Amino acid sequence: MGSISSRENGTLFFDFRYLGQRCKEYTKLKNTPPNKKRLEQILARIEAEITLGSFDYAKYFPDSSKVALFNKRKSLTQAADTDSPLFKDFAETWYSENIVRWRKSHSQMVRSTLDNYLIPEFGEKTIQAVNKAELLGFRAGLARIERKDGSKGLSNERINHIMTPLRMILTEAADRYEFTSPWRGIKSLKVPRTEVEPFTLEEVRKIINAVRADFRNYYTVRFFTGLRTGEIDGLLWKYVDFERRQILVRESYVAGEMTTTKTDGSQREIEMRQLVFDALSAQREVTGHFDYVFCTGKGQPLDHNNITKRVWYPLLRLLDLKKRRPYQTRHTAATLWLGAGENPEWIARQMGHTTTEMLFRVYSRYVPNLTRRDGSAMERLLQNHF
């Protein structure tokens, strides 16, 4: 960080670093509080422009001997830029090299981000010419985009998802072409903590009793296993072990194809409670001759978007329940297990979490209401003994 210092003759000078060089630029201003404050304001602008990559040495110190030095370095950098590929070309290379390790749904999301945001913005620039000021300006622009519903600005979470491939592309290019990534010092936007809206046990009972008969088993299993949408839609009979009363989570149905689970930790064994055991036993009478547990009349996996629109949302309207995504069935399972006093480590395993950290971070505020473990037990203990 730079400073404003005083020479022996009582005049002030700038002392800062630029492109790895220590720079001292002298003035004729006397060391007085107003003069020092004025130069400190100028120094703050200089350091901000250095951070953004827009600093022009000659603009502030036109008579300095360092102007020629930095102009020479800038011309060498620009010459190197011409040897680096266009952003759009390197982005395509990076995409083709990485697609083999991504799930189909993730590769589609990255492809969409490249086509709709990154290539239109940076495509015609050389990869080495992209600077920090442009990155921050691009991100600020995303916060002002008009949405389909007329509101302004993408959410911080959505912006972070768009910026992540951009960061990865620039980091990889900087490593291959030996330049400093302009991403240095840019942090992700803060995202509010995920708020879950689980159903109460009474609401679950109403839903199970009122849902269409051909989907009663489906939603019973969803509510009392914590399976993700892709996991229950891709559940195969070969992964249902009635003898050990376990559901083996090994694959998931995402973006129209069977694929591996979300993470390695997502591969797990879910214990069947009696309700789930009975529901799957009844379902076996209906679809046991197909591969998929829950499927169409032709044995094909369910289209979850179609089921959500035709079955789930109309059911919530019928019961006068708040509109919530079907994924809340997973959150409901976790809160009901916690409320019943199940071991948190066991719940984490059922959910596919490697630790209990996420469990307590996401669901902790629901536990006191369900279990009354909110200090009242200690209060009763004290009253009984004192």
LUMNU-63846 format. One record per residue (C-alpha): residue number from 1; residue in three letters; x, y, z. Coordinates in steps of 0.25 Angstrom, whole numbers, plus 2048, in hexadecimal, padded with zeros to 3 digits. Each point is the difference from the previous one (the first is absolute). Layout:
+-----+---------+-----+-----+-----+
! num ! residuo !  c1 !  c2 !  c3 !
+-----+---------+-----+-----+-----+
! NUM !     Ala !   X !   Y !   Z !
...
+-----+---------+-----+-----+-----+
//
This chain:
+-----+---------+-----+-----+-----+
! num ! residuo !  c1 !  c2 !  c3 !
+-----+---------+-----+-----+-----+
!   1 !     Met ! 800 ! 800 ! 800 !
!   2 !     Gly ! 805 ! 80E ! 7FC !
!   3 !     Ser ! 803 ! 80C ! 809 !
!   4 !     Ile ! 802 ! 80F ! 7FF !
!   5 !     Ser ! 80D ! 803 ! 807 !
!   6 !     Ser ! 808 ! 80D ! 802 !
!   7 !     Arg ! 80E ! 803 ! 7FB !
!   8 !     Glu ! 80B ! 807 ! 808 !
!   9 !     Asn ! 7FD ! 80D ! 7FA !
!  10 !     Gly ! 7F1 ! 7FF ! 805 !
!  11 !     Thr ! 7FA ! 7FC ! 7F2 !
!  12 !     Leu ! 7F7 ! 7F5 ! 7FE !
!  13 !     Phe ! 801 ! 7F4 ! 7F7 !
!  14 !     Phe ! 7F9 ! 7F3 ! 7FB !
!  15 !     Asp ! 805 ! 7F3 ! 804 !
!  16 !     Phe ! 7F9 ! 7F4 ! 7FA !
!  17 !     Arg ! 802 ! 7F3 ! 7F8 !
!  18 !     Tyr ! 7FC ! 7FD ! 7F2 !
!  19 !     Leu ! 803 ! 7F4 ! 7F7 !
!  20 !     Gly ! 80A ! 7FB ! 80A !
!  21 !     Gln ! 808 ! 80D ! 801 !
!  22 !     Arg ! 801 ! 80A ! 80B !
!  23 !     Cys ! 7FC ! 80E ! 7FB !
!  24 !     Lys ! 803 ! 80D ! 807 !
!  25 !     Glu ! 7FB ! 80C ! 7FA !
!  26 !     Tyr ! 803 ! 80E ! 806 !
!  27 !     Thr ! 7F8 ! 80C ! 801 !
!  28 !     Lys ! 802 ! 80F ! 804 !
!  29 !     Leu ! 7F5 ! 800 ! 80A !
!  30 !     Lys ! 804 ! 803 ! 80E !
!  31 !     Asn ! 7FD ! 7F6 ! 80B !
!  32 !     Thr ! 7F3 ! 806 ! 805 !
!  33 !     Pro ! 7F3 ! 7F9 ! 805 !
!  34 !     Pro ! 7F8 ! 805 ! 7F4 !
!  35 !     Asn ! 80B ! 7FC ! 7F6 !
!  36 !     Lys ! 802 ! 7F3 ! 806 !
!  37 !     Lys ! 7F1 ! 7FD ! 800 !
!  38 !     Arg ! 7FF ! 804 ! 7F1 !
!  39 !     Leu ! 80C ! 7F7 ! 7FC !
!  40 !     Glu ! 7FA ! 7F4 ! 808 !
!  41 !     Gln ! 7F3 ! 801 ! 7F8 !
!  42 !     Ile ! 808 ! 800 ! 7F3 !
!  43 !     Leu ! 808 ! 7F4 ! 805 !
!  44 !     Ala ! 7F3 ! 7F9 ! 803 !
!  45 !     Arg ! 7FB ! 802 ! 7F2 !
!  46 !     Ile ! 80D ! 7FB ! 7FA !
!  47 !     Glu ! 800 ! 7F3 ! 809 !
!  48 !     Ala ! 7F1 ! 7FE ! 7FC !
!  49 !     Glu ! 804 ! 801 ! 7F1 !
!  50 !     Ile ! 80C ! 7F7 ! 802 !
!  51 !     Thr ! 7F7 ! 7F5 ! 806 !
!  52 !     Leu ! 7F6 ! 802 ! 7F4 !
!  53 !     Gly ! 80B ! 7FF ! 7F6 !
!  54 !     Ser ! 7FD ! 80E ! 7FA !
!  55 !     Phe ! 80B ! 808 ! 806 !
!  56 !     Asp ! 808 ! 809 ! 7F6 !
!  57 !     Tyr ! 80D ! 805 ! 806 !
!  58 !     Ala ! 801 ! 80B ! 7F6 !
!  59 !     Lys ! 7F3 ! 806 ! 804 !
!  60 !     Tyr ! 804 ! 803 ! 80E !
!  61 !     Phe ! 810 ! 802 ! 7FE !
!  62 !     Pro ! 802 ! 804 ! 7F2 !
!  63 !     Asp ! 80E ! 806 ! 802 !
!  64 !     Ser ! 805 ! 7F3 ! 808 !
!  65 !     Ser ! 80B ! 7F8 ! 7FB !
!  66 !     Lys ! 7F8 ! 7F3 ! 803 !
!  67 !     Val ! 7F6 ! 804 ! 7F5 !
!  68 !     Ala ! 809 ! 7FA ! 7F5 !
!  69 !     Leu ! 803 ! 7F4 ! 808 !
!  70 !     Phe ! 7F2 ! 7FC ! 802 !
!  71 !     Asn ! 7FC ! 804 ! 7F2 !
!  72 !     Lys ! 80A ! 7F6 ! 7FB !
!  73 !     Arg ! 7FB ! 7F5 ! 80A !
!  74 !     Lys ! 7F2 ! 803 ! 7FB !
!  75 !     Ser ! 804 ! 7FE ! 7F1 !
!  76 !     Leu ! 807 ! 7F3 ! 803 !
!  77 !     Thr ! 7F3 ! 7FB ! 807 !
!  78 !     Gln ! 7F8 ! 804 ! 7F5 !
!  79 !     Ala ! 809 ! 7F9 ! 7F6 !
!  80 !     Ala ! 7FF ! 7F4 ! 809 !
!  81 !     Asp ! 7F1 ! 801 ! 800 !
!  82 !     Thr ! 7FF ! 7FF ! 7F1 !
!  83 !     Asp ! 807 ! 7F2 ! 801 !
!  84 !     Ser ! 7F5 ! 7FB ! 80A !
!  85 !     Pro ! 7F3 ! 7FA ! 7FA !
!  86 !     Leu ! 7F2 ! 808 ! 800 !
!  87 !     Phe ! 7F8 ! 7FD ! 80C !
!  88 !     Lys ! 7F5 ! 7F9 ! 7F8 !
!  89 !     Asp ! 80A ! 7F6 ! 7FA !
!  90 !     Phe ! 807 ! 7FD ! 80E !
!  91 !     Ala ! 7F2 ! 7FF ! 806 !
!  92 !     Glu ! 7FC ! 7F5 ! 7F6 !
!  93 !     Thr ! 80E ! 7F9 ! 802 !
!  94 !     Trp ! 7FD ! 800 ! 80F !
!  95 !     Tyr ! 7F2 ! 7FB ! 7FF !
!  96 !     Ser ! 804 ! 7F4 ! 7F7 !
!  97 !     Glu ! 80B ! 7FC ! 809 !
!  98 !     Asn ! 7F7 ! 800 ! 80D !
!  99 !     Ile ! 7F3 ! 7FB ! 7FB !
! 100 !     Val ! 804 ! 7F2 ! 801 !
! 101 !     Arg ! 800 ! 801 ! 810 !
! 102 !     Trp ! 7F3 ! 808 ! 801 !
! 103 !     Arg ! 7F2 ! 7FA ! 802 !
! 104 !     Lys ! 7F7 ! 804 ! 7F4 !
! 105 !     Ser ! 7F8 ! 80A ! 808 !
! 106 !     His ! 80D ! 807 ! 804 !
! 107 !     Ser ! 805 ! 800 ! 7F2 !
! 108 !     Gln ! 7F3 ! 806 ! 7FB !
! 109 !     Met ! 801 ! 80B ! 80A !
! 110 !     Val ! 80E ! 804 ! 7FD !
! 111 !     Arg ! 7FD ! 800 ! 7F1 !
! 112 !     Ser ! 7F4 ! 809 ! 802 !
! 113 !     Thr ! 809 ! 809 ! 809 !
! 114 !     Leu ! 80A ! 801 ! 7F5 !
! 115 !     Asp ! 7F6 ! 802 ! 7F4 !
! 116 !     Asn ! 7F7 ! 80A ! 808 !
! 117 !     Tyr ! 80A ! 808 ! 808 !
! 118 !     Leu ! 80F ! 7FE ! 7FF !
! 119 !     Ile ! 803 ! 7FF ! 7F1 !
! 120 !     Pro ! 7F6 ! 80B ! 7FC !
! 121 !     Glu ! 808 ! 809 ! 80A !
! 122 !     Phe ! 80E ! 7FC ! 7FF !
! 123 !     Gly ! 801 ! 7F7 ! 7F3 !
! 124 !     Glu ! 807 ! 809 ! 7F7 !
! 125 !     Lys ! 80B ! 804 ! 80A !
! 126 !     Thr ! 80D ! 7F9 ! 801 !
! 127 !     Ile ! 800 ! 7F8 ! 80D !
! 128 !     Gln ! 80B ! 808 ! 806 !
! 129 !     Ala ! 7FA ! 80D ! 7FD !
! 130 !     Val ! 7F4 ! 7FE ! 80A !
! 131 !     Asn ! 803 ! 809 ! 80C !
! 132 !     Lys ! 7FA ! 801 ! 80E !
! 133 !     Ala ! 7F8 ! 80D ! 7FD !
! 134 !     Glu ! 7F9 ! 7F8 ! 7F5 !
! 135 !     Leu ! 7FD ! 7F4 ! 809 !
! 136 !     Leu ! 7FA ! 809 ! 80B !
! 137 !     Gly ! 7F8 ! 808 ! 7F6 !
! 138 !     Phe ! 7FB ! 7F4 ! 7FA !
! 139 !     Arg ! 7FB ! 7FA ! 80D !
! 140 !     Ala ! 7FA ! 80E ! 804 !
! 141 !     Gly ! 7F8 ! 7FF ! 7F3 !
! 142 !     Leu ! 7FB ! 7F2 ! 803 !
! 143 !     Ala ! 7FA ! 807 ! 80D !
! 144 !     Arg ! 7F8 ! 80A ! 7F7 !
! 145 !     Ile ! 7FA ! 7F6 ! 7F5 !
! 146 !     Glu ! 7F1 ! 800 ! 7FF !
! 147 !     Arg ! 7FA ! 7F3 ! 803 !
! 148 !     Lys ! 7F4 ! 7FA ! 7F9 !
! 149 !     Asp ! 7F6 ! 804 ! 80B !
! 150 !     Gly ! 805 ! 80E ! 7FF !
! 151 !     Ser ! 809 ! 801 ! 80C !
! 152 !     Lys ! 80E ! 805 ! 7FF !
! 153 !     Gly ! 80D ! 7F8 ! 803 !
! 154 !     Leu ! 804 ! 7F2 ! 801 !
! 155 !     Ser ! 801 ! 7FA ! 80E !
! 156 !     Asn ! 80E ! 7FF ! 806 !
! 157 !     Glu ! 800 ! 7F1 ! 7FF !
! 158 !     Arg ! 7FD ! 801 ! 7F2 !
! 159 !     Ile ! 80A ! 80A ! 7FD !
! 160 !     Asn ! 80B ! 7F7 ! 807 !
! 161 !     His ! 7FC ! 7F4 ! 7F8 !
! 162 !     Ile ! 802 ! 809 ! 7F3 !
! 163 !     Met ! 80D ! 805 ! 805 !
! 164 !     Thr ! 806 ! 7F2 ! 804 !
! 165 !     Pro ! 803 ! 7FB ! 7F2 !
! 166 !     Leu ! 806 ! 80E ! 7FD !
! 167 !     Arg ! 809 ! 7FE ! 80C !
! 168 !     Met ! 804 ! 7F2 ! 7FC !
! 169 !     Ile ! 803 ! 804 ! 7F1 !
! 170 !     Leu ! 808 ! 80C ! 804 !
! 171 !     Thr ! 808 ! 7F8 ! 80B !
! 172 !     Glu ! 803 ! 7F5 ! 7F6 !
! 173 !     Ala ! 804 ! 80A ! 7F5 !
! 174 !     Ala ! 809 ! 807 ! 809 !
! 175 !     Asp ! 807 ! 7F3 ! 804 !
! 176 !     Arg ! 802 ! 7FC ! 7F1 !
! 177 !     Tyr ! 804 ! 80E ! 7FB !
! 178 !     Glu ! 808 ! 804 ! 80C !
! 179 !     Phe ! 7F9 ! 80D ! 803 !
! 180 !     Thr ! 7FA ! 805 ! 80D !
! 181 !     Ser ! 7F1 ! 7FD ! 801 !
! 182 !     Pro ! 7F7 ! 80D ! 801 !
! 183 !     Trp ! 7F7 ! 7F8 ! 80A !
! 184 !     Arg ! 80A ! 802 ! 80B !
! 185 !     Gly ! 7F9 ! 806 ! 80C !
! 186 !     Ile ! 7F2 ! 7FF ! 7FB !
! 187 !     Lys ! 7F7 ! 7F9 ! 80A !
! 188 !     Ser ! 7F3 ! 7F9 ! 7FE !
! 189 !     Leu ! 7F3 ! 808 ! 803 !
! 190 !     Lys ! 7FA ! 7FD ! 80E !
! 191 !     Val ! 7F4 ! 7F6 ! 7FE !
! 192 !     Pro ! 7F5 ! 800 ! 80B !
! 193 !     Arg ! 7FF ! 7F3 ! 808 !
! 194 !     Thr ! 7F7 ! 7F6 ! 7FA !
! 195 !     Glu ! 7F2 ! 801 ! 806 !
! 196 !     Val ! 7F8 ! 7F3 ! 800 !
! 197 !     Glu ! 7F1 ! 7FF ! 801 !
! 198 !     Pro ! 7FD ! 7F1 ! 805 !
! 199 !     Phe ! 7F2 ! 7FB ! 802 !
! 200 !     Thr ! 7FB ! 7FD ! 80D !
! 201 !     Leu ! 7FC ! 7F2 ! 804 !
! 202 !     Glu ! 7F2 ! 803 ! 7FF !
! 203 !     Glu ! 802 ! 807 ! 7F2 !
! 204 !     Val ! 807 ! 7F3 ! 7FB !
! 205 !     Arg ! 7F4 ! 7F8 ! 805 !
! 206 !     Lys ! 7F6 ! 809 ! 7F9 !
! 207 !     Ile ! 808 ! 7FF ! 7F3 !
! 208 !     Ile ! 802 ! 7F1 ! 800 !
! 209 !     Asn ! 7F1 ! 7FE ! 803 !
! 210 !     Ala ! 7FC ! 809 ! 7F5 !
! 211 !     Val ! 809 ! 7FD ! 7F5 !
! 212 !     Arg ! 7FC ! 7F8 ! 7F4 !
! 213 !     Ala ! 801 ! 7F1 ! 803 !
! 214 !     Asp ! 80A ! 7FE ! 7F5 !
! 215 !     Phe ! 80A ! 809 ! 806 !
! 216 !     Arg ! 7FD ! 7FD ! 80F !
! 217 !     Asn ! 80C ! 7F6 ! 801 !
! 218 !     Tyr ! 809 ! 80A ! 7F8 !
! 219 !     Tyr ! 7FE ! 80C ! 80A !
! 220 !     Thr ! 800 ! 7F6 ! 80C !
! 221 !     Val ! 80E ! 7FC ! 7FC !
! 222 !     Arg ! 804 ! 80E ! 7FD !
! 223 !     Phe ! 7FC ! 806 ! 80E !
! 224 !     Phe ! 806 ! 7F5 ! 809 !
! 225 !     Thr ! 80D ! 7FD ! 7F9 !
! 226 !     Gly ! 806 ! 80D ! 7FC !
! 227 !     Leu ! 803 ! 7FC ! 7F2 !
! 228 !     Arg ! 803 ! 80B ! 7F6 !
! 229 !     Thr ! 7F7 ! 801 ! 7F4 !
! 230 !     Gly ! 80A ! 7FA ! 7F6 !
! 231 !     Glu ! 803 ! 7F5 ! 80A !
! 232 !     Ile ! 7F1 ! 7FB ! 802 !
! 233 !     Asp ! 7FD ! 802 ! 7F1 !
! 234 !     Gly ! 80C ! 7F8 ! 7FD !
! 235 !     Leu ! 7FE ! 7F5 ! 80A !
! 236 !     Leu ! 801 ! 7F2 ! 7FB !
! 237 !     Trp ! 7FA ! 7F4 ! 806 !
! 238 !     Lys ! 80D ! 7F9 ! 800 !
! 239 !     Tyr ! 804 ! 80B ! 80B !
! 240 !     Val ! 7F4 ! 7FC ! 809 !
! 241 !     Asp ! 804 ! 7F6 ! 80A !
! 242 !     Phe ! 7F4 ! 7FB ! 807 !
! 243 !     Glu ! 807 ! 7F6 ! 808 !
! 244 !     Arg ! 809 ! 80A ! 807 !
! 245 !     Arg ! 7F6 ! 80B ! 7FF !
! 246 !     Gln ! 809 ! 809 ! 7F9 !
! 247 !     Ile ! 800 ! 809 ! 7F3 !
! 248 !     Leu ! 80D ! 801 ! 7FA !
! 249 !     Val ! 803 ! 80D ! 7FA !
! 250 !     Arg ! 80A ! 7FE ! 7F4 !
! 251 !     Glu ! 7FB ! 808 ! 7F4 !
! 252 !     Ser ! 7F7 ! 80C ! 7FD !
! 253 !     Tyr ! 7F7 ! 804 ! 7F4 !
! 254 !     Val ! 804 ! 80E ! 7FC !
! 255 !     Ala ! 7FE ! 807 ! 7F3 !
! 256 !     Gly ! 7FA ! 7F4 ! 7F9 !
! 257 !     Glu ! 80B ! 7F6 ! 803 !
! 258 !     Met ! 804 ! 7F7 ! 80B !
! 259 !     Thr ! 80D ! 805 ! 806 !
! 260 !     Thr ! 809 ! 7FF ! 80D !
! 261 !     Thr ! 7FB ! 806 ! 80D !
! 262 !     Lys ! 802 ! 80F ! 803 !
! 263 !     Thr ! 80D ! 7FD ! 808 !
! 264 !     Asp ! 807 ! 7F3 ! 805 !
! 265 !     Gly ! 7FA ! 803 ! 80E !
! 266 !     Ser ! 7F2 ! 7FF ! 7F9 !
! 267 !     Gln ! 802 ! 7F1 ! 7FE !
! 268 !     Arg ! 7F9 ! 7FA ! 80D !
! 269 !     Glu ! 7F7 ! 7F6 ! 806 !
! 270 !     Ile ! 7F3 ! 806 ! 805 !
! 271 !     Glu ! 7F9 ! 7F8 ! 80B !
! 272 !     Met ! 7F1 ! 7FD ! 7FC !
! 273 !     Arg ! 7F6 ! 804 ! 80B !
! 274 !     Gln ! 7F3 ! 7F8 ! 800 !
! 275 !     Leu ! 7F8 ! 80A ! 7F8 !
! 276 !     Val ! 80B ! 800 ! 7F5 !
! 277 !     Phe ! 801 ! 7F1 ! 800 !
! 278 !     Asp ! 7F1 ! 7FF ! 7FF !
! 279 !     Ala ! 800 ! 80A ! 7F5 !
! 280 !     Leu ! 80A ! 7F9 ! 7F8 !
! 281 !     Ser ! 7FA ! 7F3 ! 802 !
! 282 !     Ala ! 7F3 ! 805 ! 7FA !
! 283 !     Gln ! 808 ! 807 ! 7F5 !
! 284 !     Arg ! 806 ! 7F3 ! 7FC !
! 285 !     Glu ! 7F2 ! 7FA ! 7FD !
! 286 !     Val ! 7FF ! 80C ! 7F5 !
! 287 !     Thr ! 80E ! 802 ! 7FA !
! 288 !     Gly ! 808 ! 7F4 ! 805 !
! 289 !     His ! 801 ! 7FA ! 7F2 !
! 290 !     Phe ! 807 ! 80D ! 7FB !
! 291 !     Asp ! 80E ! 805 ! 803 !
! 292 !     Tyr ! 7FC ! 80D ! 807 !
! 293 !     Val ! 7F8 ! 800 ! 80D !
! 294 !     Phe ! 7F8 ! 80D ! 7FC !
! 295 !     Cys ! 7FD ! 801 ! 7F1 !
! 296 !     Thr ! 7F6 ! 802 ! 7F5 !
! 297 !     Gly ! 7F7 ! 7F5 ! 7FB !
! 298 !     Lys ! 80B ! 7FD ! 7F6 !
! 299 !     Gly ! 80B ! 7FE ! 80A !
! 300 !     Gln ! 807 ! 80D ! 7FE !
! 301 !     Pro ! 805 ! 80A ! 80B !
! 302 !     Leu ! 7F6 ! 80A ! 804 !
! 303 !     Asp ! 802 ! 80F ! 7FB !
! 304 !     His ! 801 ! 807 ! 80D !
! 305 !     Asn ! 7FC ! 80E ! 7FA !
! 306 !     Asn ! 7F3 ! 7FA ! 7FA !
! 307 !     Ile ! 7FD ! 7F9 ! 80E !
! 308 !     Thr ! 803 ! 80D ! 807 !
! 309 !     Lys ! 7F6 ! 808 ! 7F8 !
! 310 !     Arg ! 7F5 ! 7F5 ! 7FE !
! 311 !     Val ! 800 ! 7FA ! 80E !
! 312 !     Trp ! 809 ! 807 ! 80A !
! 313 !     Tyr ! 7FB ! 80F ! 7FF !
! 314 !     Pro ! 7F2 ! 7FD ! 7FE !
! 315 !     Leu ! 800 ! 7F7 ! 80C !
! 316 !     Leu ! 806 ! 80C ! 809 !
! 317 !     Arg ! 7F5 ! 809 ! 7FA !
! 318 !     Leu ! 7F5 ! 7F6 ! 804 !
! 319 !     Leu ! 805 ! 7FF ! 80E !
! 320 !     Asp ! 802 ! 80F ! 801 !
! 321 !     Leu ! 80F ! 7FE ! 803 !
! 322 !     Lys ! 80B ! 80A ! 7FD !
! 323 !     Lys ! 806 ! 7FD ! 7F2 !
! 324 !     Arg ! 80E ! 7F9 ! 802 !
! 325 !     Arg ! 809 ! 7F8 ! 7F7 !
! 326 !     Pro ! 7FF ! 7F1 ! 801 !
! 327 !     Tyr ! 80F ! 800 ! 805 !
! 328 !     Gln ! 7FA ! 805 ! 80D !
! 329 !     Thr ! 7FC ! 7F1 ! 802 !
! 330 !     Arg ! 80F ! 7FE ! 803 !
! 331 !     His ! 801 ! 80B ! 80A !
! 332 !     Thr ! 7F3 ! 7FB ! 807 !
! 333 !     Ala ! 807 ! 7F2 ! 802 !
! 334 !     Ala ! 80C ! 806 ! 806 !
! 335 !     Thr ! 7F8 ! 809 ! 80A !
! 336 !     Leu ! 7F6 ! 7F4 ! 804 !
! 337 !     Trp ! 80C ! 7F8 ! 803 !
! 338 !     Leu ! 806 ! 80A ! 808 !
! 339 !     Gly ! 7F3 ! 803 ! 807 !
! 340 !     Ala ! 7FF ! 7F1 ! 803 !
! 341 !     Gly ! 80D ! 801 ! 807 !
! 342 !     Glu ! 808 ! 7F7 ! 7F6 !
! 343 !     Asn ! 80F ! 800 ! 801 !
! 344 !     Pro ! 805 ! 80C ! 7F8 !
! 345 !     Glu ! 80C ! 7F7 ! 7FA !
! 346 !     Trp ! 7F5 ! 7F6 ! 7FC !
! 347 !     Ile ! 7F8 ! 80B ! 7F9 !
! 348 !     Ala ! 80C ! 805 ! 7F9 !
! 349 !     Arg ! 803 ! 7F3 ! 7FA !
! 350 !     Gln ! 7F1 ! 7FE ! 7FC !
! 351 !     Met ! 801 ! 80E ! 7F9 !
! 352 !     Gly ! 80D ! 7FD ! 7F9 !
! 353 !     His ! 808 ! 80A ! 808 !
! 354 !     Thr ! 80E ! 7FD ! 804 !
! 355 !     Thr ! 7FF ! 808 ! 80D !
! 356 !     Thr ! 7F5 ! 805 ! 809 !
! 357 !     Glu ! 805 ! 80F ! 7FD !
! 358 !     Met ! 7F6 ! 802 ! 7F5 !
! 359 !     Leu ! 7F5 ! 7F9 ! 808 !
! 360 !     Phe ! 801 ! 80A ! 80C !
! 361 !     Arg ! 803 ! 80C ! 7F7 !
! 362 !     Val ! 7F4 ! 7FE ! 7F7 !
! 363 !     Tyr ! 7F5 ! 7FA ! 80A !
! 364 !     Ser ! 804 ! 804 ! 80E !
! 365 !     Arg ! 7F5 ! 80B ! 802 !
! 366 !     Tyr ! 7F6 ! 7F5 ! 7FE !
! 367 !     Val ! 804 ! 7F7 ! 80A !
! 368 !     Pro ! 7FC ! 807 ! 80D !
! 369 !     Asn ! 7F1 ! 802 ! 7FB !
! 370 !     Leu ! 800 ! 7F1 ! 7FD !
! 371 !     Thr ! 807 ! 7FA ! 80C !
! 372 !     Arg ! 7FF ! 80B ! 80B !
! 373 !     Arg ! 80F ! 7FF ! 801 !
! 374 !     Asp ! 801 ! 80F ! 802 !
! 375 !     Gly ! 804 ! 801 ! 80E !
! 376 !     Ser ! 7F3 ! 7FC ! 807 !
! 377 !     Ala ! 805 ! 7F3 ! 804 !
! 378 !     Met ! 80B ! 806 ! 808 !
! 379 !     Glu ! 7F6 ! 809 ! 806 !
! 380 !     Arg ! 7F7 ! 7F5 ! 804 !
! 381 !     Leu ! 80D ! 7F9 ! 806 !
! 382 !     Leu ! 804 ! 80C ! 808 !
! 383 !     Gln ! 7F1 ! 801 ! 805 !
! 384 !     Asn ! 800 ! 7F2 ! 805 !
! 385 !     His ! 80D ! 800 ! 807 !
! 386 !     Phe ! 801 ! 80F ! 806 !
+-----+---------+-----+-----+-----+
//
